[in-house]
Every structure is written in C-alpha cells, then in structure tokens.
Amino acid sequence: MLKAVYNATTTSGSYSFEERMGCGFGACMGCSCKTKYGNKRICKDGPVLVKEEIIW
C-alpha cells in the first residue's frame, strides 16, 4: 500500500513503516530498508522515513 501511495503522489512526505522485528535493537538486520543513504534499520533508524530517501 505504501508503494502505491508513493507512486501516486508528487509531494514530499514521510512514510511510517511497521515491520516484524526479530530482535528490536538493530543487531539482526531483519527490518532493513533500502534508502539513498544505504540500508536503514526500521527499529533503530525509523520507523518514519522521508519519501525522497526511500528506494523501492
């Protein structure tokens, strides 16, 4: 659903990701998301990411 919103909008915004987390403190990298600035961990660096940094 977030990807559809991303593709349908032209304005900037923030996206809140909820991900099933294996450890919850960033050690397992199970919740990583690709961004322009490298992989970000949803549990540590998120859960809110700016639209311009997300790579689908």
C-alpha positions as a Markdown table, in Angstrom:
| # | Residue | x | y | z |
|---|---|---|---|---|
| 1 | Met | 0.0 | 0.0 | 0.0 |
| 2 | Leu | 2.8 | 2.4 | 0.8 |
| 3 | Lys | 4.4 | 1.8 | -2.6 |
| 4 | Ala | 1.1 | 2.7 | -4.3 |
| 5 | Val | 0.8 | 5.9 | -2.4 |
| 6 | Tyr | 4.5 | 6.7 | -3.2 |
| 7 | Asn | 3.8 | 6.2 | -6.9 |
| 8 | Ala | 0.6 | 8.2 | -6.9 |
| 9 | Thr | 1.9 | 11.3 | -5.1 |
| 10 | Thr | 4.2 | 14.0 | -6.2 |
| 11 | Thr | 4.6 | 15.9 | -3.0 |
| 12 | Ser | 7.1 | 15.3 | -0.3 |
| 13 | Gly | 6.1 | 13.4 | 2.8 |
| 14 | Ser | 7.0 | 10.9 | 5.5 |
| 15 | Tyr | 6.3 | 7.2 | 5.5 |
| 16 | Ser | 5.8 | 5.2 | 8.6 |
| 17 | Phe | 7.0 | 1.6 | 8.3 |
| 18 | Glu | 5.9 | -1.2 | 10.6 |
| 19 | Glu | 8.0 | -4.3 | 10.3 |
| 20 | Arg | 8.1 | -7.5 | 12.2 |
| 21 | Met | 11.3 | -7.3 | 14.1 |
| 22 | Gly | 13.4 | -10.2 | 15.1 |
| 23 | Cys | 15.5 | -8.5 | 17.8 |
| 24 | Gly | 14.1 | -4.9 | 18.1 |
| 25 | Phe | 17.5 | -3.3 | 18.7 |
| 26 | Gly | 19.3 | -3.5 | 15.3 |
| 27 | Ala | 21.5 | -6.5 | 15.6 |
| 28 | Cys | 19.8 | -8.9 | 13.2 |
| 29 | Met | 19.2 | -6.5 | 10.2 |
| 30 | Gly | 15.8 | -8.3 | 9.7 |
| 31 | Cys | 14.0 | -5.0 | 9.4 |
| 32 | Ser | 16.3 | -3.1 | 7.0 |
| 33 | Cys | 15.0 | -0.9 | 4.2 |
| 34 | Lys | 17.0 | 0.3 | 1.2 |
| 35 | Thr | 17.5 | 4.1 | 1.0 |
| 36 | Lys | 19.6 | 6.5 | -1.0 |
| 37 | Tyr | 21.9 | 6.6 | 2.0 |
| 38 | Gly | 22.4 | 2.9 | 2.4 |
| 39 | Asn | 20.3 | 0.4 | 4.3 |
| 40 | Lys | 18.4 | 1.8 | 7.3 |
| 41 | Arg | 17.0 | -0.3 | 10.1 |
| 42 | Ile | 13.4 | 0.3 | 10.8 |
| 43 | Cys | 13.8 | -0.5 | 14.5 |
| 44 | Lys | 16.8 | 1.9 | 15.0 |
| 45 | Asp | 16.7 | 4.5 | 12.2 |
| 46 | Gly | 12.9 | 4.6 | 11.7 |
| 47 | Pro | 10.1 | 3.8 | 11.6 |
| 48 | Val | 9.5 | 7.1 | 9.8 |
| 49 | Leu | 11.4 | 7.7 | 6.6 |
| 50 | Val | 11.2 | 10.6 | 4.2 |
| 51 | Lys | 9.8 | 9.9 | 0.7 |
| 52 | Glu | 12.9 | 11.2 | -1.1 |
| 53 | Glu | 15.2 | 8.7 | 0.6 |
| 54 | Ile | 13.3 | 5.5 | 0.0 |
| 55 | Ile | 14.2 | 3.1 | -2.8 |
| 56 | Trp | 11.6 | 0.6 | -3.7 |
